[in-house]
Structures are given as structure tokens and as C-alpha cells.
Amino acid sequence: MLLVYIPKISPRSRYIFRLFFKELLGSDCRLTDDKEEFRNYPAAKFSYCPQPLDNELHITSCGLISETGIREQTIQVFNWEGGKAFFATGRLSAIPFDPFAAAFYLVTRYEEYLPHIRDSHDRFDAKESVAWKNGFLKVPVVNRWVLHIAGLLKERFPQLIFSTSQYQYISTLDIDNAYAFREKGFMRSLGGYIKDLRRLDFVNMKDRTRVLLGLKKDPYDTYEFQFAMQKKLGLKTIYFFLVGDYGINDKNLPIESRRFQSLIKTVGDYAEVGVHPSYGSNRHPERLKVEVSRLANVLHREVTASRQHFLKLSFPDTYRNLIDLDITDDYTMGFANEIGFRAGICSAFNFYDLDLEMETRLRIHPFAMMDATLKYYMNVPPEEAIEAIRPMIDEVRGVGGTFISLWHNESLSNQKQWEGWLHVYEEMTKLAATPPAHVKEQVVT
């Protein structure tokens, strides 16, 4: 077992060392604050403190892990080993920065607890992040740091064996609007006709009429295609259904619709189903309980997964609300306006509540890209989209992480504003689902 000397064992140190060694490297690691125990320990060990004790393998700590509370941090990013790093340390350290503090800062979203500018939907903007400002948002730096430390330890202690995680791909789809025209009810359908007329959009008016008369398939009804792709490529897929009350940013079908309920049940036969908490539930948390209950009643089983509609995420309240309702896994960790790794990591991790200074059991699953991000925020045309996605798949594959994509049923319609994006999804899933050429069973130097 690996032994680590640390002067002050705290919830922060337990959390980040468990993430590095137990979760990402599959190795047992024990912390000690006893200097004599550390000095007499005959097996693999290193110290993590301001100064080395003797001549041991040593990584200098910058102090963040031993602190409590939240304060403005001085972040100076520099180039290191072909990547980026921050929280620089002195020459006595085996690594010229504090990887545990840097990783803790990123995965806990420390910067999102600090005062910052929020966008029009009251979200933390990607361009406010240290990762975007310093050019490493599209790189899972935490996974890279973990593997570098593993290699360093293997070089010093060849008997150590680390079981690295294997690359995975998870396709996730948000069902914000199950159908374009069907099941909207008389008033919403009438409103749609009026809007078409005002825009002189006679094509849309014709399509709406044909769908409502049963003469044409609804353009957002792309589910058979999705199921076929899942079967063909063996995809692990998760769907998130919006079942909140109708509102300006919540426009799915009413849960009373039997066709909508039937769709949810059918999808549940093919894939995992989670709740898509409504835009309105962020300001009115009591609605979240209603929405989780609605979905559970339709599925006749417990709902434990979620992703926030509009990716609205506010620390720590959003996650606390989920925990209160026994949600165990959340897939919101990603930015709306930029692709990349919001928490600097491409592996699942537990949410650490900085206000309470405690690790929770809520698993955070970071996604890397969203269809709407490429199209609407980054203005990437479909013919260039794969080249924007490919490097991130390669990054995740290279560190044995999990690549998670976020798409919507309407973006697979291949019509109007989404023309050409069906092909992007097909190419992306084929690329992401391709198993790596080889799987590393242990870290080597």
C-alpha cells in the first residue's frame, strides 16, 4: 500500500487522494500525519507538505488542501510537460507544481463559488474559467496529472501496480421537446399556426398539418434511428426527459399525454432514463420533487440520474437539491458556450461541497460536447464539426477516460437549421465507439 505523509489530514486531502489513487489508479493509498511512522515505512511512499522530511520522494504542497473556507486564489498558469499547470512550487518538489491542489481547484469548481459574471441564463460562463482563459479547456489536465504521478511513482517503486481505467463512450440525449407538432394540444397548435402565418412560413404550416393528420412523421421523432444506432454500435445511452410544467423555457409535452408517457416507457426499455429538471425548477426547487416523482411514476421505477435543462448549475445549491431527492448521478458538468472539460477531468467523480467541507455521494459525470454548443455558440458548420470533436475523443481515449456527448432528438431530424447534423452524430458515434487499439492494464513509465 502506498503511504503519504501529510501534516494535516482533512476532508479535502482524503477527497483528492482518494480520487487520484483509489478511483483513477485503482490503488490503495493511506494518509498519515505521523512522521516516525512515515520514516519507518519500508514500502512505497512520498511526502506531501511544504518541505521534505528527509530524502524521500516529495511533492510540495501549496496550502490549498490544508485550508478551510473559500478565498480568492492566485492562479498563474505555465507550460509543463506539453500541457498546462498552476500552483507552482519550489525546486525541492518532484513536480514543479501542486497537482493535488490544482486538481482540487478544478474538480470542486472552486472558482464558481467566487464572485463572477454570469450569463443571460444565470450560468457561469466558460470564458470566465481559468481553463478557457489559459487555453486548456479542451484538455483533461487532471487525468494527465494523475498518470504523470503514477509514472513517477513507478519509476521510484517498480513494485507498485496501478490499474488504469479503460476508455468508455456514453451517448446522452436531452428530450426537451419530444415532438415538433404532435401532442401539443389545441391552443399550442393554434399558436403554432399563427406564428407560421406571421412569418409567412407556409412550408412549416404544411408540415404541421400533415403531421397532425397522420400523413407525415413528426420531424423530431428520431427515436427509431437512435435505437438502431444503439444496437448497431453497442452504445451505452442515457436519455433525460423534461417533464416540468410549461413555461417560456420549458416547452415539452404535458405529462398527461398518453403518447408522451408511452414514449418515455419505450425509451426506458432501450436505455437508462433520467430527469431533466426544468428551467423553472432552479428558482422554485419544490418543482424538482414534483418532476422526479412524475417521471418515476411513468417509469414505475426510481429515478436516480439527472441533467439540468439549459445546463443551469449553481454551486452548491443545485447539487444539494438533487442529493435531497436521492439523485445519485448528475450529467450537467459542461459548458453551454464552449466544448471541453469544465472540471478539467473526463472521469466521474464525487461532488465535494466546499461550503460544508465534505465529500458527498453524488457522482458527477462531465460531458465534453453538446450539439447546440457547436452550432449556436461556436458557429461551427456541420462539415467542420467532426474535426472539432475528434481531438477531444483522442484526449479522452489517451487517458482512459469517459467521453460523454450531449445531443437532442431534434438535432437528429436533419431538417431546417439541423440539416447535416445527423451525419455529424453518425460519424461522431462511430469514432467515439471504436475501441482503443490496446488497453493498458497498468501504468508504465
N, C-alpha and C positions, 0 to 999 in steps of 0.2 A: 504494500500500500504506500502511496505517495504521502509524505508528511510535509506540511507547510507551516513554517513559523510565522506568526503574525502577532504583534504586540497586543492588539486588542481585537478579540473575536466579537463580531457584531452581526446583526441580521443582514447587513449589506455584504459582509465578507462571506458569510455562509451562502448567501444567494448567488453571488457571482462566481465563487469557486465551484459550487455545485453545477452551475450552468456550464462552465468551461470543461470540467473534468468528468462529472457524472453523466451529464446529458449529451455533450458534444463529443466527448472522447471515450465514453463508456468505461471509465476508470474510477476506482475508489480513491478518494483524497480526504485526508484528515487534517484539520487545523489544530495547532497548539500554540499556546502563549507561554509555554514553559521552556525557557532557554536550555536548561540542562537536559530535558527530555530530547529536545531537538539535537543538541550536540552529540548525545549518545546514541542517536538513532542510526542503525547500521545500513539502512536501505535508502532508496531514492528519496531525496528531499531538496527543498530550497527555501530560502527566506524571502519574505515579502514585508519589508519595513524600510524606514528611512536610510539606515546604514547596515551593512553586513555585520554579522556577529563575528565570524572568523574568515575562513577562506572558502566558504560554501558557495554553491550556485545561488546567486542573489538577484532579485528583481526589486528595484527601488520603488517604494510607494510614494505617491504624490499627496496623499492625505484624504482624498475624497471618500474612500471606503471607510475610513475611521470616523468620519464626520456624521452628524445627525442634522436634520433640517435641510433647507434649500437656500442656496445663496448664489449670486452671480458668479460664474466661473470664468477664469481667463483661458480662452481657447486659442492656441496658436498651432495651426496645423503645419506639418512639414512632410517632406517626401521621405519614405523609408521602405526599403526592400521592394521597390517597384510599385508601392502603394502610398497610402497616407497614414499618418499617426498624429496624436496630440497628447498632451500632458507629458512633456519631455522631462527626462530625469538626468542624473549625472553619469559620469564615466564608470562608476563602480557597478552599475547595473548591467546585467547580461543582455538587456534590451534597452535601447535609449529612450524609452517612454514607459508609462504605466499602463499596460494593456487592460488590466482589470478595472481600473478607474475609467479608462476611455470607453470600455465596453459597457460598464455600468451606466455611464452618462447617456449612451445611445439607447440601450435596450429599455431603460426605465423611462425614456423620453423626458429626461431631466429638464431639458430646455423648454419643454412645453408647459412646465409648471411655472416658469419665469414669465415676467411681463413680455408680451409680444403682440405684433399686429395680426389681426385675424381678418379673413376674407369676408366676402358678402354673405356667406353662409355660416359665419361664426366658426370657421375652422382655422387651424394652424396652417399657414401657407408654406408649401415646400421651400419656397425661396427665402424663408426666414430661418431655415435649418442650417446647422453647421456643415452638414453633408453637402447640400446644394451649393452653399457659398464657397466651399473649398474643393468642389469637383469630385467627390467620391460617393454621391448618392446612388450611382448605378453599380456600386461595388459592395458586396457583403463583407466589409472590413473585419467585423467581429469574427466571422468564420475563418478568415485568413489569419488573424492574430492567434486564434486557438491552435491552428495547425502549425504555425511557426513555433509556438511554445512547446507543442508536442515534439517537434523535431529537435529542439534544443535539449529537452529532457532525455530524449532517446540517445542523443549523442553523448550525454554525460552518464546516463544509466541505461545501457543497452538491454538490460533485463526487463525494462518496462514494456508493456504491451498495451496499445490503445486500439480500441475497436471503433473505427470511424464510421459515421453514419453513411448510409447509401443514398444516392440521389433519388428523388421522387418527383413526380409531377401530379398536381391536383388541379383539375379544371373546375372552376366555380362560376355559377351563373346567378345573377340577380334578376328576379322576376318582379320588376317594378310595375309592369303593365302587361298582363298575361295575353291580352288580345288588343289589337288596334281598334276594332269596331264591335266585336261581339260582346254580349252580356253587359253593355253599358247602361241599359235602361232607357226609357223613352226620353227623359229630359236631357240626359247627356248626349244621346244620339241626335236629338233635335238641335242641341247646341253645336254639335259637330257639323251638321248640315249648314247651319247659319254661318259658322266660321268659314266653311268651304266656299259658301256663296260670297261672303265678303272679300275673300281672297281671289275670287273667280277661279277657284281650283276645281274645275269640273271633272278632272281625272280622279281626284280623291273622292268626290261626290259619287261618281260612278262606281268606284271600288267599294265604297262604303255600302252602297245599295246592293251590289251583287253579293257581298259577304252576308249582309243581313237577310237576303232572300235565299241564302244557302247555295248560291250559284258559283261561289269562289271561296277558296280557302283564305282565312284571315292571314294577312302578311306576317303578323307576329307569332303565328302558330308554327314555330320551327322545332317543335319538340321531337317529332319523329326523326328528323335529321340528327338532333342531339343524341337521341338514344342509339341511332345507328353508329355514330362516331364513337360513342362509349363502348359499344360492343366490338367494333372493328379494331380499336386500338387498346382495349382493356383499360379505359380511363377510370380513375377514381374521380367521381364528380360529386359536387355538393351544390344544391340549389337553395337560394334564400328568397322566401316569399314575403312580399309586402302585404300585410293583412290589416293595416291600420285604417282608420276612418278617412273618408275622402277629404282632401284639403288641397291647397294651392300647389304643394309639392308632393302630395300623396294621392296618386290617381289610379291606383289599381282597381280591380273589380270588387264589389261588395262581397263580403264573406258569405252572405246569404245565398249567393249564386250557386246553384247545384252544379253547374258546369265548371265553375271555378273550383269547388270542392273536389269534384271528380278529377280535375287536372292535378290538383295537389296530391291526391291519393295515388294517381297513376305515376306521377314523378317519384313519389315515395317508394314505389315498387322497383324503380330502376336505380335510385341513388339516395344518398343522405339528404335530408331536408332540414333547413334551419330557418329561423325567423329573421326577417329584415325589418328591424324596428323603424317605425315611421319617422319622418322628419319632425312631425308634431310631438312625438314622444320625448324628444330631447328637452323640450320646455315643460312638458307635462309627464313626468316619469310614471305617474299612475297608469297611463295608457299602455306602457310597456307590458305590465302584468296582464292586461286585457288581451293584448296581441299575442303574447306567448300562449295564453290559455286558448285563444281561438284556434291557433294552428295545432296545438296539441289535441284539441277536441276533434278536429278534422282528421288528423292522422291516427288518432287513437293510440298515441304513444307520447312519451315525454320528449320535449324539445330541449336540446342542450347546446345547440350551435347558433351563432348569430353573426350578422354583419349589418352595421348601421347604414340606413338609407342616406344617400349623399355623403357617405363616409364621415358623418358628423361624430367627432370624437373629442371629448373634453375630459382632461385629467384632473382628478381621478374619478369624477362623478359617473361618467358613462360606464366604466368598468365596475364600479361599486353597485350600480343599479342592476347590472347583469348578474353579478355574484349573488345579490339578494334573491334573485329568481332562479337560482341553481343552474344558470348557464355555465357550462364548463369550458367551452371553446369559442373564441371570437376571431373573426377573419377581417376586421376593419383596418388593421395596421398597414396603411399605404396612403399615398397622397393622391388627391384628385387631379392636381395640375401638373404633376411630373411622374414619370415612371421611375422605379428604383426601389431602394430598401430604406424605408422610413426610419427603422430602428437599427440600421446598419447590419442586419442579420437576416439570413434566409433559412432559418430553422425555428421551429416552435419553441416558445419559452413561457415561463410563468410570469404573470403580471406582478410587479413589485410596487406596492403602494407607498410612494415616497412620503406622503403626509403622515401615514401611520407607521412608517418604517417597518413594513412587514411584507413577506412574500405571500402571495395568495395562490389558490389552486386554479385560478382562471388561466387557461392556456391561450396564448396569443399566437396566431398563425399569420405571419406577414405575407402579403401578396406583392408581386413585383410589377405588374402592369394591368391597366384597365383599358378596354376598347375606347371609351369616351375620352380618356386622357390623351391618347394618341390623336384622335380625330378632332376634338373640340378645343383642347387646351394647347396641344403642341402643333396642331395643324399638319400632321403627318399624313400624306396621301396613302391610300391602301397599297399602292405599288411599292412604297418605300417602308411600309410598316414592319415587315419581317426583318429587315436589316436593322431596325431599331430594337427589335425584341431579341434577335439571335445572340448578341453579346451578353445579355443578362442570363439567358439559358446556359450559355457557356460558363459564365461566372459561377452560377449555382451548381452546375454539374462538376466543376472543378474543385469545389469544396465539399461535395457530398451533401448539399442542402436540399431543400424542397422548393421547387419552382411552382408558384401559385399564380394562375391567371384569373382575371375577372372580366367576364363578358355578360351581355344581356341578350335575352331572346330576340329583341327587335333588331339588334345589330347583325343577326344572322339571317334577316329577311332578304338581304341582297337587293333591296329596293330603295329608291329615292336617295336620301342622304347616306344610306348604308350600302349603296351599290359598291361591290368589290371587296367588302369586308368579310363576306362568307369565305372567300378564298384565303384571306389572311388567317382566319380561325383554323381552317383545314391545315394550312401549311404550318402554323404555329403548333398545333396539337401533334402533328406528325413529328415535328422536330423535337418538341419537348418530351414526347412519349417514347422516343427512341432510347433504349437503354444504353448506358455508357459502355465504351469498348472494353473496359475492365473495371473491376471493383476492388478498391484497396481494403484489405482486411485489417491492416494495422499501419500506423503512421511510420514512415521511414524517413531518414534524414536525406 
